[in-house]
Structure formats: structure tokens, C-alpha cells
Amino acid sequence: MSESRDTSQSIDEICERHNGKPGALLPILHDVQGQYGFIPRHSVAEIATNLNLTRAEVDGVVSFYSDFKTSLPARRVIKICRAEACQASGGRDIWNAAVVAAAASGGSVEVEAVYCLGNCACGPSAQIDDRTLGRLDEERIVALIAAPGREGDA
Ligand code: FES
């Protein structure tokens, strides 16, 4: 019970820090997600109350931006580039192998499609923990998903 009270205070504190500033909703949502890893359902109502918005308005912004998550993401997210240059250098095979490997991880790894990581010349590319990796092949992406801590070795 005290946990939810603490959480509630924290969201209020986040709102208070930004309230009154123009465009406060996005920084509030980023801070809430930074703290919880996603936008908890109950926080939408609290944010709406704090900013004198409707829940639908806050929900609309949360659902518009794909960076906002409404549930706790998998322990690790691997972003795989699906844009043209990477697709032309084998990105489709990397993606397919990664999806199968992520499914076998039991939810500890999630694969997310992104469209260009700015590493086109070294494609196919992926990003793990804000590190961009290039020249991937199926074997390497499967190994990264199986043992994500080893990406620096390759
Ligand atoms: S197309 Fe994949 S990094 Fe640019």
C-alpha cells in the first residue's frame, strides 16, 4: 500500500517540476518513463489532473510516440535497422533470425524495428544499449540475443 503512495508522490513531483512550462507534457512523460521504464496506466490520470488535461489527451500523446511504452519492456531491447541500406545488405535475414532468437529468450530480449541508425555503410546494423553495431550476420545476432553482454567481443 505504501508503494502506491510513494509512486503517486513521485509522479506528482515530476509534474510539479515541469508544471507551468510550455509543452510540459512531453518532458513529464519522458521523466515518468525514465523512472518506471514505461508509462504506468495510473500515471495517465495523475498527469492529466496535474496539467488540467483530459486522460484522452494524455493517452493520445502516449500512443502517438512509439518511444513511449505502456507496459514494462523486455529486460533488453535490441533495435534492428530495417531501412533500405541495411535491407540491401542482408537485413531481412538478420531480422528474421533475431525474431526467432528473441522468441526463444522467454521475454528477456525484445526485438524492435528501427529505420536507419546512421550506420548505413556498415549494415546490417543494430543497436543494443545505445551501442550501434554493424556488419551483422545471422550467427552474430543470434549470439548477441543469447548472450547480450558479449556484444563488445565481436
Ligand atoms: S539503413 Fe540501416 S543504418 Fe542506415
Backbone and ligand atoms as CSV (ligand in chain L), in Angstrom:
chain,resi,resn,atom,element,x,y,z
A,1,MET,N,N,0.816,-1.189,0.000
A,1,MET,CA,C,0.000,0.000,0.000
A,1,MET,C,C,0.866,1.261,0.000
A,2,SER,N,N,1.938,1.241,0.818
A,2,SER,CA,C,2.799,2.407,0.837
A,2,SER,C,C,3.510,2.591,-0.501
A,3,GLU,N,N,3.704,1.445,-1.246
A,3,GLU,CA,C,4.353,1.539,-2.542
A,3,GLU,C,C,3.580,2.444,-3.488
A,4,SER,N,N,2.239,2.262,-3.545
A,4,SER,CA,C,1.473,3.071,-4.474
A,4,SER,C,C,1.453,4.533,-4.037
A,5,ARG,N,N,1.497,4.767,-2.728
A,5,ARG,CA,C,1.543,6.156,-2.253
A,5,ARG,C,C,2.851,6.824,-2.686
A,6,ASP,N,N,3.968,6.078,-2.549
A,6,ASP,CA,C,5.253,6.619,-2.968
A,6,ASP,C,C,5.267,6.921,-4.462
A,7,THR,N,N,4.733,5.974,-5.249
A,7,THR,CA,C,4.686,6.139,-6.694
A,7,THR,C,C,3.889,7.387,-7.047
A,8,SER,N,N,2.736,7.538,-6.396
A,8,SER,CA,C,1.872,8.668,-6.655
A,8,SER,C,C,2.589,9.989,-6.356
A,9,GLN,N,N,3.296,10.008,-5.237
A,9,GLN,CA,C,4.041,11.227,-4.891
A,9,GLN,C,C,5.113,11.516,-5.943
A,10,SER,N,N,5.756,10.479,-6.415
A,10,SER,CA,C,6.808,10.692,-7.389
A,10,SER,C,C,6.266,11.288,-8.682
A,11,ILE,N,N,5.120,10.829,-9.128
A,11,ILE,CA,C,4.536,11.383,-10.346
A,11,ILE,C,C,4.121,12.836,-10.100
A,12,ASP,N,N,3.562,13.086,-8.948
A,12,ASP,CA,C,3.240,14.474,-8.601
A,12,ASP,C,C,4.487,15.348,-8.608
A,13,GLU,N,N,5.560,14.809,-8.063
A,13,GLU,CA,C,6.809,15.584,-8.027
A,13,GLU,C,C,7.331,15.859,-9.440
A,14,ILE,N,N,7.239,14.849,-10.284
A,14,ILE,CA,C,7.675,15.026,-11.679
A,14,ILE,C,C,6.825,16.112,-12.341
A,15,CYS,N,N,5.518,16.043,-12.140
A,15,CYS,CA,C,4.625,17.038,-12.745
A,15,CYS,C,C,4.928,18.426,-12.201
A,16,GLU,N,N,5.152,18.488,-10.906
A,16,GLU,CA,C,5.426,19.784,-10.278
A,16,GLU,C,C,6.691,20.430,-10.860
A,17,ARG,N,N,7.683,19.585,-11.138
A,17,ARG,CA,C,8.947,20.091,-11.685
A,17,ARG,C,C,8.764,20.763,-13.045
A,18,HIS,N,N,7.793,20.271,-13.823
A,18,HIS,CA,C,7.605,20.797,-15.184
A,18,HIS,C,C,6.378,21.683,-15.321
A,19,ASN,N,N,5.496,21.613,-14.357
A,19,ASN,CA,C,4.222,22.307,-14.495
A,19,ASN,C,C,4.423,23.806,-14.675
A,20,GLY,N,N,3.579,24.378,-15.525
A,20,GLY,CA,C,3.657,25.810,-15.779
A,20,GLY,C,C,4.570,26.145,-16.947
A,21,LYS,N,N,5.394,25.166,-17.362
A,21,LYS,CA,C,6.270,25.415,-18.515
A,21,LYS,C,C,5.511,25.052,-19.786
A,22,PRO,N,N,5.737,25.784,-20.861
A,22,PRO,CA,C,5.063,25.415,-22.106
A,22,PRO,C,C,5.518,24.038,-22.581
A,23,GLY,N,N,4.583,23.259,-23.085
A,23,GLY,CA,C,4.926,21.923,-23.589
A,23,GLY,C,C,5.405,20.980,-22.506
A,24,ALA,N,N,4.808,21.074,-21.316
A,24,ALA,CA,C,5.276,20.277,-20.171
A,24,ALA,C,C,4.970,18.784,-20.318
A,25,LEU,N,N,3.977,18.444,-21.125
A,25,LEU,CA,C,3.545,17.038,-21.173
A,25,LEU,C,C,4.661,16.093,-21.627
A,26,LEU,N,N,5.356,16.426,-22.701
A,26,LEU,CA,C,6.389,15.503,-23.204
A,26,LEU,C,C,7.524,15.297,-22.196
A,27,PRO,N,N,8.085,16.366,-21.626
A,27,PRO,CA,C,9.140,16.115,-20.618
A,27,PRO,C,C,8.635,15.328,-19.420
A,28,ILE,N,N,7.390,15.545,-19.027
A,28,ILE,CA,C,6.829,14.771,-17.909
A,28,ILE,C,C,6.774,13.289,-18.291
A,29,LEU,N,N,6.260,13.014,-19.497
A,29,LEU,CA,C,6.163,11.612,-19.927
A,29,LEU,C,C,7.550,10.965,-20.019
A,30,HIS,N,N,8.523,11.717,-20.514
A,30,HIS,CA,C,9.887,11.168,-20.585
A,30,HIS,C,C,10.419,10.872,-19.181
A,31,ASP,N,N,10.172,11.767,-18.248
A,31,ASP,CA,C,10.659,11.547,-16.879
A,31,ASP,C,C,9.957,10.365,-16.214
A,32,VAL,N,N,8.648,10.254,-16.440
A,32,VAL,CA,C,7.900,9.132,-15.856
A,32,VAL,C,C,8.438,7.822,-16.441
A,33,GLN,N,N,8.621,7.805,-17.755
A,33,GLN,CA,C,9.146,6.576,-18.366
A,33,GLN,C,C,10.573,6.298,-17.900
A,34,GLY,N,N,11.344,7.364,-17.716
A,34,GLY,CA,C,12.706,7.185,-17.213
A,34,GLY,C,C,12.721,6.564,-15.832
A,35,GLN,N,N,11.744,6.911,-15.035
A,35,GLN,CA,C,11.702,6.391,-13.671
A,35,GLN,C,C,11.133,4.976,-13.586
A,36,TYR,N,N,10.084,4.704,-14.364
A,36,TYR,CA,C,9.398,3.413,-14.251
A,36,TYR,C,C,9.722,2.438,-15.381
A,37,GLY,N,N,10.329,2.943,-16.445
A,37,GLY,CA,C,10.605,2.080,-17.594
A,37,GLY,C,C,9.469,2.053,-18.581
A,38,PHE,N,N,8.337,2.620,-18.217
A,38,PHE,CA,C,7.172,2.716,-19.094
A,38,PHE,C,C,6.218,3.743,-18.481
A,39,ILE,N,N,5.095,3.994,-19.163
A,39,ILE,CA,C,4.103,4.932,-18.639
A,39,ILE,C,C,3.020,4.113,-17.942
A,40,PRO,N,N,3.066,4.020,-16.620
A,40,PRO,CA,C,2.049,3.222,-15.921
A,40,PRO,C,C,0.648,3.791,-16.164
A,41,ARG,N,N,-0.316,2.908,-16.250
A,41,ARG,CA,C,-1.700,3.299,-16.544
A,41,ARG,C,C,-2.191,4.373,-15.567
A,42,HIS,N,N,-1.911,4.170,-14.280
A,42,HIS,CA,C,-2.433,5.113,-13.283
A,42,HIS,C,C,-1.810,6.502,-13.426
A,43,SER,N,N,-0.615,6.557,-14.024
A,43,SER,CA,C,0.052,7.852,-14.125
A,43,SER,C,C,-0.639,8.763,-15.133
A,44,VAL,N,N,-1.335,8.181,-16.107
A,44,VAL,CA,C,-2.009,8.993,-17.122
A,44,VAL,C,C,-3.041,9.908,-16.462
A,45,ALA,N,N,-3.835,9.344,-15.555
A,45,ALA,CA,C,-4.845,10.151,-14.866
A,45,ALA,C,C,-4.187,11.214,-13.996
A,46,GLU,N,N,-3.105,10.848,-13.326
A,46,GLU,CA,C,-2.423,11.816,-12.451
A,46,GLU,C,C,-1.801,12.952,-13.257
A,47,ILE,N,N,-1.197,12.601,-14.380
A,47,ILE,CA,C,-0.595,13.627,-15.235
A,47,ILE,C,C,-1.691,14.539,-15.783
A,48,ALA,N,N,-2.792,13.922,-16.227
A,48,ALA,CA,C,-3.903,14.716,-16.775
A,48,ALA,C,C,-4.428,15.698,-15.727
A,49,THR,N,N,-4.602,15.225,-14.507
A,49,THR,CA,C,-5.085,16.100,-13.436
A,49,THR,C,C,-4.108,17.238,-13.189
A,50,ASN,N,N,-2.831,16.910,-13.124
A,50,ASN,CA,C,-1.806,17.923,-12.854
A,50,ASN,C,C,-1.739,18.997,-13.935
A,51,LEU,N,N,-1.936,18.598,-15.188
A,51,LEU,CA,C,-1.805,19.551,-16.299
A,51,LEU,C,C,-3.146,20.109,-16.755
A,52,ASN,N,N,-4.214,19.715,-16.045
A,52,ASN,CA,C,-5.564,20.159,-16.416
A,52,ASN,C,C,-5.904,19.747,-17.850
A,53,LEU,N,N,-5.542,18.490,-18.159
A,53,LEU,CA,C,-5.867,17.901,-19.458
A,53,LEU,C,C,-6.820,16.741,-19.236
A,54,THR,N,N,-7.398,16.228,-20.307
A,54,THR,CA,C,-8.206,15.014,-20.183
A,54,THR,C,C,-7.278,13.800,-20.292
A,55,ARG,N,N,-7.754,12.675,-19.779
A,55,ARG,CA,C,-6.970,11.435,-19.926
A,55,ARG,C,C,-6.761,11.116,-21.403
A,56,ALA,N,N,-7.797,11.388,-22.201
A,56,ALA,CA,C,-7.706,11.098,-23.639
A,56,ALA,C,C,-6.583,11.909,-24.287
A,57,GLU,N,N,-6.395,13.140,-23.846
A,57,GLU,CA,C,-5.324,13.962,-24.420
A,57,GLU,C,C,-3.958,13.374,-24.076
A,58,VAL,N,N,-3.788,12.955,-22.833
A,58,VAL,CA,C,-2.507,12.362,-22.422
A,58,VAL,C,C,-2.319,11.021,-23.127
A,59,ASP,N,N,-3.365,10.203,-23.156
A,59,ASP,CA,C,-3.302,8.907,-23.845
A,59,ASP,C,C,-2.945,9.095,-25.315
A,60,GLY,N,N,-3.510,10.121,-25.932
A,60,GLY,CA,C,-3.254,10.392,-27.345
A,60,GLY,C,C,-1.779,10.648,-27.602
A,61,VAL,N,N,-1.142,11.399,-26.713
A,61,VAL,CA,C,0.287,11.689,-26.884
A,61,VAL,C,C,1.110,10.423,-26.638
A,62,VAL,N,N,0.744,9.670,-25.606
A,62,VAL,CA,C,1.474,8.428,-25.294
A,62,VAL,C,C,1.406,7.464,-26.476
A,63,SER,N,N,0.225,7.333,-27.064
A,63,SER,CA,C,0.092,6.357,-28.155
A,63,SER,C,C,0.674,6.886,-29.465
A,64,PHE,N,N,0.782,8.209,-29.615
A,64,PHE,CA,C,1.319,8.772,-30.868
A,64,PHE,C,C,2.813,8.493,-31.006
A,65,TYR,N,N,3.548,8.622,-29.916
A,65,TYR,CA,C,5.002,8.454,-29.978
A,65,TYR,C,C,5.390,7.017,-29.629
A,66,SER,N,N,6.028,6.349,-30.583
A,66,SER,CA,C,6.346,4.934,-30.363
A,66,SER,C,C,7.389,4.739,-29.267
A,67,ASP,N,N,8.111,5.793,-28.899
A,67,ASP,CA,C,9.108,5.652,-27.828
A,67,ASP,C,C,8.467,5.452,-26.464
A,68,PHE,N,N,7.211,5.877,-26.313
A,68,PHE,CA,C,6.539,5.692,-25.023
A,68,PHE,C,C,5.961,4.286,-24.939
A,69,LYS,N,N,6.315,3.579,-23.882
A,69,LYS,CA,C,5.843,2.207,-23.677
A,69,LYS,C,C,4.749,2.209,-22.622
A,70,THR,N,N,3.734,1.385,-22.829
A,70,THR,CA,C,2.644,1.322,-21.857
A,70,THR,C,C,2.723,0.067,-20.992
A,71,SER,N,N,3.741,-0.714,-21.188
A,71,SER,CA,C,3.979,-1.849,-20.295
A,71,SER,C,C,5.490,-1.981,-20.138
A,72,LEU,N,N,5.865,-2.674,-19.108
A,72,LEU,CA,C,7.292,-2.831,-18.832
A,72,LEU,C,C,7.949,-3.581,-19.993
A,73,PRO,N,N,8.923,-2.961,-20.643
A,73,PRO,CA,C,9.544,-3.651,-21.771
A,73,PRO,C,C,10.351,-4.859,-21.333
A,74,ALA,N,N,10.708,-5.661,-22.301
A,74,ALA,CA,C,11.560,-6.818,-22.004
A,74,ALA,C,C,12.839,-6.313,-21.343
A,75,ARG,N,N,13.511,-7.186,-20.679
A,75,ARG,CA,C,14.731,-6.802,-19.966
A,75,ARG,C,C,15.722,-6.092,-20.888
A,76,ARG,N,N,15.803,-6.510,-22.123
A,76,ARG,CA,C,16.764,-5.963,-23.060
A,76,ARG,C,C,16.082,-5.750,-24.406
A,77,VAL,N,N,16.288,-4.598,-25.005
A,77,VAL,CA,C,15.706,-4.320,-26.312
A,77,VAL,C,C,16.838,-4.191,-27.325
A,78,ILE,N,N,16.742,-4.954,-28.388
A,78,ILE,CA,C,17.698,-4.865,-29.479
A,78,ILE,C,C,16.979,-4.240,-30.668
A,79,LYS,N,N,17.477,-3.076,-31.078
A,79,LYS,CA,C,16.864,-2.371,-32.198
A,79,LYS,C,C,17.594,-2.766,-33.464
A,80,ILE,N,N,16.838,-3.252,-34.423
A,80,ILE,CA,C,17.437,-3.712,-35.676
A,80,ILE,C,C,16.969,-2.814,-36.815
A,81,CYS,N,N,17.922,-2.328,-37.579
A,81,CYS,CA,C,17.585,-1.427,-38.677
A,81,CYS,C,C,16.905,-2.196,-39.804
A,82,ARG,N,N,15.759,-1.665,-40.218
A,82,ARG,CA,C,15.028,-2.271,-41.323
A,82,ARG,C,C,14.925,-1.316,-42.509
A,83,ALA,N,N,15.765,-0.300,-42.516
A,83,ALA,CA,C,15.738,0.654,-43.633
A,83,ALA,C,C,16.501,0.092,-44.828
A,84,GLU,N,N,16.416,0.811,-45.947
A,84,GLU,CA,C,16.847,0.281,-47.246
A,84,GLU,C,C,18.286,-0.232,-47.301
A,85,ALA,N,N,19.247,0.580,-46.849
A,85,ALA,CA,C,20.649,0.178,-46.999
A,85,ALA,C,C,20.915,-1.118,-46.240
A,86,CYS,N,N,20.372,-1.236,-45.061
A,86,CYS,CA,C,20.574,-2.467,-44.289
A,86,CYS,C,C,19.803,-3.637,-44.896
A,87,GLN,N,N,18.627,-3.352,-45.422
A,87,GLN,CA,C,17.863,-4.415,-46.075
A,87,GLN,C,C,18.645,-4.957,-47.276
A,88,ALA,N,N,19.298,-4.051,-48.000
A,88,ALA,CA,C,20.047,-4.458,-49.186
A,88,ALA,C,C,21.288,-5.274,-48.846
A,89,SER,N,N,21.728,-5.195,-47.589
A,89,SER,CA,C,22.935,-5.954,-47.226
A,89,SER,C,C,22.612,-7.127,-46.287
A,90,GLY,N,N,21.392,-7.607,-46.362
A,90,GLY,CA,C,21.038,-8.805,-45.601
A,90,GLY,C,C,20.220,-8.550,-44.358
A,91,GLY,N,N,19.682,-7.362,-44.212
A,91,GLY,CA,C,18.914,-7.008,-43.017
A,91,GLY,C,C,17.690,-7.869,-42.764
A,92,ARG,N,N,17.067,-8.322,-43.847
A,92,ARG,CA,C,15.861,-9.144,-43.677
A,92,ARG,C,C,16.201,-10.465,-42.970
A,93,ASP,N,N,17.316,-11.071,-43.359
A,93,ASP,CA,C,17.729,-12.329,-42.724
A,93,ASP,C,C,18.101,-12.107,-41.255
A,94,ILE,N,N,18.743,-10.963,-40.992
A,94,ILE,CA,C,19.115,-10.633,-39.612
A,94,ILE,C,C,17.840,-10.494,-38.771
A,95,TRP,N,N,16.878,-9.756,-39.330
A,95,TRP,CA,C,15.616,-9.528,-38.617
A,95,TRP,C,C,14.926,-10.862,-38.311
A,96,ASN,N,N,14.806,-11.710,-39.329
A,96,ASN,CA,C,14.109,-12.983,-39.135
A,96,ASN,C,C,14.806,-13.850,-38.082
A,97,ALA,N,N,16.132,-13.893,-38.140
A,97,ALA,CA,C,16.880,-14.687,-37.158
A,97,ALA,C,C,16.703,-14.105,-35.759
A,98,ALA,N,N,16.692,-12.767,-35.674
A,98,ALA,CA,C,16.560,-12.118,-34.372
A,98,ALA,C,C,15.182,-12.355,-33.764
A,99,VAL,N,N,14.154,-12.316,-34.588
A,99,VAL,CA,C,12.792,-12.541,-34.081
A,99,VAL,C,C,12.679,-13.947,-33.492
A,100,VAL,N,N,13.229,-14.921,-34.177
A,100,VAL,CA,C,13.180,-16.311,-33.692
A,100,VAL,C,C,13.984,-16.438,-32.391
A,101,ALA,N,N,15.174,-15.846,-32.370
A,101,ALA,CA,C,16.020,-15.940,-31.172
A,101,ALA,C,C,15.383,-15.210,-29.991
A,102,ALA,N,N,14.759,-14.055,-30.251
A,102,ALA,CA,C,14.117,-13.302,-29.165
A,102,ALA,C,C,12.935,-14.088,-28.606
A,103,ALA,N,N,12.185,-14.746,-29.481
A,103,ALA,CA,C,11.048,-15.547,-29.014
A,103,ALA,C,C,11.536,-16.676,-28.111
A,104,ALA,N,N,12.693,-17.215,-28.438
A,104,ALA,CA,C,13.247,-18.310,-27.634
A,104,ALA,C,C,13.841,-17.807,-26.314
A,105,SER,N,N,13.999,-16.497,-26.181
A,105,SER,CA,C,14.610,-15.958,-24.961
A,105,SER,C,C,13.632,-15.896,-23.790
A,106,GLY,N,N,12.391,-16.229,-24.045
A,106,GLY,CA,C,11.399,-16.238,-22.970
A,106,GLY,C,C,11.028,-14.840,-22.488
A,107,GLY,N,N,11.174,-13.855,-23.345
A,107,GLY,CA,C,10.768,-12.494,-22.996
A,107,GLY,C,C,11.876,-11.646,-22.400
A,108,SER,N,N,13.062,-12.196,-22.257
A,108,SER,CA,C,14.136,-11.391,-21.689
A,108,SER,C,C,14.754,-10.453,-22.721
A,109,VAL,N,N,14.529,-10.741,-23.991
A,109,VAL,CA,C,15.024,-9.874,-25.064
A,109,VAL,C,C,13.863,-9.561,-26.003
A,110,GLU,N,N,13.775,-8.312,-26.379
A,110,GLU,CA,C,12.742,-7.875,-27.317
A,110,GLU,C,C,13.436,-7.277,-28.530
A,111,VAL,N,N,12.907,-7.573,-29.698
A,111,VAL,CA,C,13.479,-7.028,-30.928
A,111,VAL,C,C,12.556,-5.931,-31.437
A,112,GLU,N,N,13.146,-4.809,-31.775
A,112,GLU,CA,C,12.352,-3.667,-32.237
A,112,GLU,C,C,12.898,-3.186,-33.576
A,113,ALA,N,N,12.005,-2.933,-34.520
A,113,ALA,CA,C,12.425,-2.413,-35.830
A,113,ALA,C,C,12.660,-0.914,-35.738
A,114,VAL,N,N,13.765,-0.456,-36.295
A,114,VAL,CA,C,14.024,0.979,-36.417
A,114,VAL,C,C,14.404,1.248,-37.867
A,115,TYR,N,N,14.288,2.496,-38.266
A,115,TYR,CA,C,14.519,2.814,-39.668
A,115,TYR,C,C,15.665,3.797,-39.796
A,116,CYS,N,N,16.853,3.252,-39.871
A,116,CYS,CA,C,18.158,3.892,-40.032
A,116,CYS,C,C,18.743,4.328,-38.692
A,117,LEU,N,N,19.907,3.788,-38.440
A,117,LEU,CA,C,20.675,4.117,-37.238
A,117,LEU,C,C,21.854,5.014,-37.576
A,118,GLY,N,N,21.915,5.472,-38.826
A,118,GLY,CA,C,23.028,6.320,-39.243
A,118,GLY,C,C,24.316,5.531,-39.425
A,119,ASN,N,N,24.195,4.235,-39.632
A,119,ASN,CA,C,25.359,3.363,-39.773
A,119,ASN,C,C,25.239,2.573,-41.080
A,120,CYS,N,N,24.666,3.247,-42.084
A,120,CYS,CA,C,24.275,2.574,-43.323
A,120,CYS,C,C,25.438,1.871,-44.019
A,121,ALA,N,N,26.617,2.491,-44.044
A,121,ALA,CA,C,27.748,1.915,-44.764
A,121,ALA,C,C,28.233,0.616,-44.129
A,122,CYS,N,N,27.867,0.397,-42.883
A,122,CYS,CA,C,28.311,-0.816,-42.175
A,122,CYS,C,C,27.162,-1.774,-41.910
A,123,GLY,N,N,26.089,-1.668,-42.691
A,123,GLY,CA,C,24.928,-2.522,-42.454
A,123,GLY,C,C,25.208,-3.966,-42.791
A,124,PRO,N,N,24.359,-4.840,-42.312
A,124,PRO,CA,C,23.175,-4.577,-41.499
A,124,PRO,C,C,23.556,-4.141,-40.077
A,125,SER,N,N,22.787,-3.218,-39.528
A,125,SER,CA,C,23.121,-2.617,-38.248
A,125,SER,C,C,22.036,-2.865,-37.203
A,126,ALA,N,N,22.468,-2.795,-35.953
A,126,ALA,CA,C,21.540,-2.919,-34.820
A,126,ALA,C,C,22.074,-2.052,-33.689
A,127,GLN,N,N,21.225,-1.797,-32.719
A,127,GLN,CA,C,21.628,-1.012,-31.560
A,127,GLN,C,C,21.236,-1.776,-30.296
A,128,ILE,N,N,22.214,-1.923,-29.414
A,128,ILE,CA,C,21.992,-2.596,-28.139
A,128,ILE,C,C,22.519,-1.685,-27.052
A,129,ASP,N,N,21.673,-1.327,-26.108
A,129,ASP,CA,C,22.091,-0.433,-25.022
A,129,ASP,C,C,22.799,0.802,-25.554
A,130,ASP,N,N,22.215,1.444,-26.545
A,130,ASP,CA,C,22.745,2.667,-27.146
A,130,ASP,C,C,24.090,2.476,-27.845
A,131,ARG,N,N,24.517,1.245,-28.042
A,131,ARG,CA,C,25.732,0.970,-28.828
A,131,ARG,C,C,25.306,0.480,-30.191
A,132,THR,N,N,25.814,1.132,-31.227
A,132,THR,CA,C,25.462,0.727,-32.583
A,132,THR,C,C,26.489,-0.281,-33.084
A,133,LEU,N,N,25.979,-1.374,-33.609
A,133,LEU,CA,C,26.837,-2.443,-34.116
A,133,LEU,C,C,26.554,-2.640,-35.592
A,134,GLY,N,N,27.585,-2.886,-36.376
A,134,GLY,CA,C,27.409,-3.058,-37.807
A,134,GLY,C,C,27.976,-4.374,-38.303
A,135,ARG,N,N,27.787,-4.576,-39.610
A,135,ARG,CA,C,28.251,-5.783,-40.308
A,135,ARG,C,C,27.793,-7.055,-39.594
A,136,LEU,N,N,26.536,-7.033,-39.207
A,136,LEU,CA,C,25.995,-8.196,-38.504
A,136,LEU,C,C,25.684,-9.309,-39.491
A,137,ASP,N,N,25.717,-10.503,-38.997
A,137,ASP,CA,C,25.200,-11.631,-39.767
A,137,ASP,C,C,24.279,-12.427,-38.841
A,138,GLU,N,N,23.621,-13.415,-39.377
A,138,GLU,CA,C,22.624,-14.162,-38.596
A,138,GLU,C,C,23.243,-14.802,-37.350
A,139,GLU,N,N,24.418,-15.372,-37.536
A,139,GLU,CA,C,25.080,-16.056,-36.421
A,139,GLU,C,C,25.382,-15.074,-35.283
A,140,ARG,N,N,25.850,-13.885,-35.657
A,140,ARG,CA,C,26.228,-12.905,-34.633
A,140,ARG,C,C,25.005,-12.353,-33.913
A,141,ILE,N,N,23.924,-12.086,-34.644
A,141,ILE,CA,C,22.746,-11.511,-33.976
A,141,ILE,C,C,22.137,-12.556,-33.028
A,142,VAL,N,N,22.148,-13.813,-33.428
A,142,VAL,CA,C,21.634,-14.865,-32.549
A,142,VAL,C,C,22.507,-14.970,-31.294
A,143,ALA,N,N,23.824,-14.862,-31.472
A,143,ALA,CA,C,24.738,-14.926,-30.326
A,143,ALA,C,C,24.521,-13.733,-29.399
A,144,LEU,N,N,24.276,-12.560,-29.971
A,144,LEU,CA,C,24.044,-11.362,-29.159
A,144,LEU,C,C,22.766,-11.497,-28.335
A,145,ILE,N,N,21.769,-12.105,-28.922
A,145,ILE,CA,C,20.499,-12.275,-28.204
A,145,ILE,C,C,20.651,-13.340,-27.122
A,146,ALA,N,N,21.423,-14.370,-27.427
A,146,ALA,CA,C,21.622,-15.433,-26.439
A,146,ALA,C,C,22.495,-14.969,-25.278
A,147,ALA,N,N,23.487,-14.131,-25.566
A,147,ALA,CA,C,24.411,-13.648,-24.535
A,147,ALA,C,C,24.695,-12.181,-24.794
A,148,PRO,N,N,23.725,-11.296,-24.456
A,148,PRO,CA,C,23.822,-9.895,-24.838
A,148,PRO,C,C,25.036,-9.174,-24.268
A,149,GLY,N,N,25.627,-9.651,-23.215
A,149,GLY,CA,C,26.763,-8.969,-22.615
A,149,GLY,C,C,28.030,-9.073,-23.441
A,150,ARG,N,N,28.020,-9.898,-24.468
A,150,ARG,CA,C,29.243,-10.153,-25.231
A,150,ARG,C,C,29.349,-9.318,-26.492
A,151,GLU,N,N,28.462,-8.322,-26.679
A,151,GLU,CA,C,28.492,-7.583,-27.932
A,151,GLU,C,C,29.800,-6.858,-28.156
A,152,GLY,N,N,30.531,-6.534,-27.112
A,152,GLY,CA,C,31.802,-5.834,-27.275
A,152,GLY,C,C,32.898,-6.755,-27.796
A,153,ASP,N,N,32.695,-8.072,-27.691
A,153,ASP,CA,C,33.720,-9.019,-28.122
A,153,ASP,C,C,33.837,-9.114,-29.630
A,154,ALA,N,N,32.738,-8.888,-30.312
A,154,ALA,CA,C,32.726,-9.136,-31.749
A,154,ALA,C,C,33.234,-7.954,-32.547
L,1,FES,S1,S,19.854,1.966,-43.389
L,1,FES,FE1,FE,20.436,0.843,-41.645
L,1,FES,S2,S,21.713,2.169,-40.570
L,1,FES,FE2,FE,21.003,3.357,-42.203
